[in-house]
Amino acid sequence: KKKEKKKKSKKSQSKKKKSPDKRIYILPPNVALGVDLAELGRITNEQRSASLEAKQEPLDEQLLKKYASEFRGGNVIPVDNSTSIHSHFDSLKGQVRETLKRLEEKESEITDLWMKTRQYSLDEFKRIYE
């Protein structure tokens, strides 16, 4: 019986493991080795300004429409050109942790805001599904 339990636990452990990502990305020839892939999709402030000056839809909005199925939230988050994308998202994660900590501590300002926005969400849910 002990051997059976060990076998079962090994099977359940193997199910939990994800296989490594084996996708191959073909990059433009001008991309230097060691470039962070997250940086390749960056739209610079200059590119955005140029598209606005040409009275075109901003480049980030064009790309968002083109690749909408790949964007989960559908939002383009602007990142200053002097900041790496990874450090920007690390900063955002820190802000989320701080907000959750404030919620757990029942800080009145953040708790009141959460209750208000929570109600918006519940009202919208009811409107959609009833």
Salt bridges, closest charged atoms under 4 A:
ASP21 OD2 - ARG23 NH2 2.65
ASP36 OD2 - HIS86 NE2 2.91
GLU39 OE1 - ARG42 NH2 2.90
GLU57 OE2 - LYS65 NZ 2.76
ASP60 OD2 - ARG48 NE 2.90
GLU61 OE2 - ARG48 NH2 3.99
ASP90 OD1 - LYS93 NZ 3.52
GLU107 OE2 - ARG102 NE 2.79
GLU109 OE1 - ARG102 NH2 3.67
GLU124 OE2 - ARG127 NH2 2.56
